[in-house]
Amino acid sequence: MSLEDLPALSQSWVCTSQGEVAGSRPNKKPISNFVLEYVESETQKRLALSEGEVVPLGFDDLVALQGRLRDPISYPLKVRGARVESSDFDHIDCSQRLTVSADLQSNHGSTVLALVNGGWLPSGLALDDEILLLPDRCTVAAIRSRFVGGARKDGLKDDFLEFARGKRLRINPMLYAMEGKSGRLNPTESELSELFDRAAEKILEALPNAVVFPEKVHVMRGAMGLLNDMADGFAARQRFLVKAAPLIATPVRHANLQRVWLQLMDLRERYGVPKASMLVCALLSASAARPAMNPAQALLKPRRNYTDKNAFNALADLRALDLLIAAGADSPEQRVALLTEDRALALYWTGLQINSLRRDGSNIHYAINPHRALFGRLSEQEQSNLWRLTHGL
């Protein structure tokens, strides 16, 4: 059942934090810390919903909010299988499950975005104790700057991060630690341990009810295993990116795109970087998107004098996306959210429109259906030519 028969739906929904909602949880992806309330303007009849599966937002939804995320935002919300908490409407009772599509009016900004499989959400919709949270370094700083001892600091605008207060959120500081200390090299084991402790301390000082999960010994084992397994490939990508970035440091003339793509493919082969890597896709997108909307360019930050440090920073961001993909492929029932303030990273992730995740032994397979904006300067024929070039078709 849908709510299309209710008038003025797009203007009447509010979202409030209610703590844990009692009752069963038949859905895989409940929104158990929220109650959505509809108020009919003429009669003041109310309908309150909880649980359900929140459908992630996409690229166009994020573009529409560019420059306005610090202020109260309105965004399209779709929830599948929501449970009726209470109803003043005779034809809707508490035994029903509904699918809701509405424009949600919020009193909060969302400086931190939650990247999830399928798109993104305002951070508050992912601050649930059933979701494993992977904050990047900027997000840890944002949490610490907003809270102390679980209380909000004075003088701050309302933000969806408020929904973190008082919850036993499961937070894994792995991304913070894996960014290292030098800014150009992966951390050693001792550096990783030190950075893990530093991140955990910052998080728990701000949100004492949060839980660092899993335990440090397991995070260390997993993170060091990843860093060691990926060491050669990461170093090759770093060398490749230092050479490749200057080729797209300035907008590439349309007539020169094919030549630049061939140069990128030659460099890729020289350094042993797979054609289907997230990095190669980002370089090609940066060359082919329109300047006004080029998230890959903003993510890679290419310049003529591109350094190991520049490359490391970009690759650390792309590695975070790879880890989010791996989590979705390995444990589709485990909900994971990458928390970031990086708009370019969020736009690139949502623009890729990744789907069909699966693991095949040591390999992870997925399909991308890139948003038109990621290759906005290309005609359909030019996109087809690029696909043949990169996939050998």
Backbone hydrogen bonds, N-H to C=O, Kabsch-Sander energy under -0.5 kcal/mol:
donor,donor_aa,acceptor,acceptor_aa,energy
3,L,99,T,-0.8
6,L,3,L,-1.8
9,L,6,L,-0.7
11,Q,8,A,-1.4
12,S,9,L,-1.3
13,W,103,D,-0.6
14,V,37,E,-1.4
16,T,35,V,-1.7
18,Q,33,N,-1.3
19,G,33,N,-0.6
21,V,32,S,-0.9
22,A,20,E,-0.5
34,F,31,I,-1.8
35,V,16,T,-1.7
36,L,49,L,-2.7
37,E,14,V,-1.9
37,E,35,V,-0.5
38,Y,47,L,-3.3
39,V,12,S,-0.8
40,E,45,K,-2.6
44,Q,40,E,-2.8
47,L,38,Y,-2.1
48,A,86,S,-2.6
49,L,36,L,-2.9
50,S,83,R,-2.5
51,E,31,I,-0.7
53,E,80,R,-3.1
54,V,29,K,-0.6
54,V,52,G,-0.6
55,V,53,E,-0.5
55,V,78,K,-2.8
57,L,120,W,-3.0
62,L,58,G,-1.6
63,V,59,F,-2.5
64,A,60,D,-2.0
65,L,61,D,-0.5
65,L,62,L,-1.0
66,Q,63,V,-1.5
68,R,65,L,-2.4
71,D,68,R,-1.1
73,I,108,H,-1.8
75,Y,104,L,-1.6
77,L,102,A,-4.0
79,V,100,V,-2.2
80,R,53,E,-2.7
82,A,98,L,-3.0
83,R,50,S,-3.2
84,V,96,Q,-1.4
85,E,48,A,-2.7
85,E,83,R,-0.7
86,S,48,A,-1.5
88,D,46,R,-2.4
92,I,89,F,-1.6
96,Q,93,D,-1.7
98,L,82,A,-2.4
99,T,1,M,-2.8
100,V,79,V,-2.8
100,V,98,L,-0.5
102,A,77,L,-2.7
104,L,75,Y,-3.0
104,L,102,A,-0.7
105,Q,13,W,-1.3
105,Q,103,D,-0.5
106,S,73,I,-1.7
106,S,104,L,-0.6
109,G,158,D,-2.0
110,S,69,L,-3.4
113,L,340,T,-3.3
114,A,121,L,-2.7
115,L,113,L,-0.7
115,L,338,L,-3.1
116,V,114,A,-0.5
116,V,119,G,-2.2
119,G,116,V,-2.5
120,W,57,L,-1.7
121,L,114,A,-2.0
123,S,112,V,-1.3
125,L,122,P,-1.8
126,A,123,S,-2.0
127,L,123,S,-0.6
127,L,124,G,-0.6
128,D,126,A,-1.9
131,I,128,D,-1.9
132,L,335,R,-2.8
133,L,131,I,-0.6
133,L,170,R,-2.6
134,L,337,A,-2.9
136,D,339,L,-2.1
140,V,136,D,-2.0
141,A,137,R,-1.9
142,A,138,C,-2.1
143,I,139,T,-2.6
144,R,140,V,-2.2
145,S,141,A,-2.2
146,R,142,A,-0.9
146,R,143,I,-0.6
147,F,143,I,-2.1
148,V,151,A,-2.3
149,G,205,E,-3.2
150,G,206,A,-2.2
151,A,148,V,-1.9
153,K,146,R,-2.9
156,L,153,K,-0.6
160,F,109,G,-2.6
162,E,159,D,-2.6
163,F,160,F,-1.8
164,A,161,L,-2.3
165,R,162,E,-1.7
167,K,164,A,-1.5
169,L,167,K,-1.4
170,R,131,I,-0.6
171,I,169,L,-0.7
171,I,211,V,-2.7
172,N,133,L,-2.9
175,L,172,N,-0.5
176,Y,135,P,-0.6
177,A,173,P,-2.1
178,M,174,M,-2.8
179,E,175,L,-1.0
179,E,176,Y,-0.6
180,G,177,A,-1.6
192,L,188,T,-2.7
193,S,189,E,-2.2
194,E,190,S,-2.3
195,L,191,E,-2.7
196,F,192,L,-2.3
197,D,193,S,-2.2
198,R,194,E,-2.2
199,A,195,L,-2.5
200,A,196,F,-2.8
201,E,197,D,-2.3
202,K,198,R,-2.1
203,I,199,A,-2.6
204,L,200,A,-2.6
205,E,201,E,-2.0
206,A,202,K,-1.5
207,L,203,I,-3.2
210,A,207,L,-2.0
211,V,169,L,-3.6
213,F,171,I,-2.0
213,F,211,V,-0.7
218,H,215,E,-0.9
219,V,215,E,-2.0
220,M,216,K,-3.2
221,R,217,V,-1.9
222,G,218,H,-2.4
223,A,219,V,-3.3
224,M,220,M,-2.7
225,G,221,R,-1.9
226,L,222,G,-2.3
227,L,223,A,-2.8
228,N,224,M,-2.7
229,D,225,G,-2.6
230,M,226,L,-2.4
231,A,228,N,-0.7
234,F,230,M,-3.3
235,A,231,A,-2.4
236,A,232,D,-2.2
237,R,233,G,-2.3
238,Q,234,F,-2.4
239,R,235,A,-2.3
240,F,236,A,-2.5
241,L,237,R,-2.9
242,V,238,Q,-2.0
243,K,239,R,-1.3
244,A,240,F,-2.6
245,A,241,L,-2.8
247,L,244,A,-1.5
248,I,244,A,-0.5
248,I,245,A,-1.8
249,A,246,P,-1.1
256,N,253,R,-1.8
257,L,253,R,-0.5
257,L,254,H,-1.3
260,V,256,N,-2.4
261,W,257,L,-2.8
262,L,258,Q,-2.1
263,Q,259,R,-2.0
264,L,260,V,-2.6
265,M,261,W,-2.4
266,D,262,L,-2.2
267,L,263,Q,-2.4
268,R,264,L,-2.6
269,E,265,M,-2.1
270,R,266,D,-2.2
271,Y,267,L,-2.2
272,G,268,R,-0.6
272,G,269,E,-0.7
273,V,268,R,-2.5
277,S,274,P,-1.4
281,C,277,S,-1.9
282,A,278,M,-1.9
283,L,279,L,-2.3
284,L,280,V,-2.3
285,S,281,C,-2.5
286,A,282,A,-2.6
287,S,283,L,-1.4
288,A,284,L,-1.2
289,A,285,S,-2.0
290,R,373,A,-0.5
293,M,290,R,-1.6
298,A,294,N,-1.9
299,L,295,P,-2.0
300,L,296,A,-2.7
301,K,297,Q,-2.4
306,Y,304,R,-1.0
311,A,307,T,-2.3
312,F,308,D,-2.6
313,N,309,K,-2.3
314,A,310,N,-1.9
315,L,311,A,-2.6
316,A,312,F,-2.5
317,D,313,N,-1.5
318,L,314,A,-2.1
319,R,315,L,-2.6
320,A,316,A,-1.6
321,L,317,D,-1.4
322,D,318,L,-2.1
323,L,319,R,-2.3
324,L,320,A,-1.8
325,I,321,L,-2.4
326,A,322,D,-2.5
327,A,323,L,-2.3
328,G,324,L,-1.8
329,A,325,I,-2.1
330,D,326,A,-2.8
331,S,327,A,-2.3
334,Q,331,S,-1.7
335,R,333,E,-0.7
337,A,132,L,-2.3
338,L,115,L,-2.6
339,L,134,L,-1.7
339,L,337,A,-0.6
340,T,113,L,-2.3
343,R,341,E,-0.9
346,A,342,D,-2.0
347,L,343,R,-2.8
348,Y,344,A,-2.5
349,W,345,L,-2.5
350,T,346,A,-2.5
351,G,347,L,-2.2
352,L,348,Y,-1.6
353,Q,349,W,-0.9
355,N,367,A,-2.7
358,R,365,H,-2.0
360,D,363,N,-3.6
363,N,360,D,-1.9
365,H,358,R,-3.4
367,A,355,N,-2.9
369,N,352,L,-1.5
369,N,353,Q,-0.8
371,H,351,G,-3.3
374,L,371,H,-1.7
375,F,371,H,-0.5
375,F,372,R,-1.2
376,G,373,A,-1.4
377,R,288,A,-2.6
378,L,375,F,-1.9
383,Q,379,S,-2.5
384,S,380,E,-2.2
385,N,381,Q,-2.3
386,L,382,E,-2.3
387,W,383,Q,-2.4
388,R,384,S,-2.1
389,L,385,N,-2.0
390,T,386,L,-2.4
391,H,387,W,-2.1
392,G,388,R,-1.1
393,L,388,R,-0.8
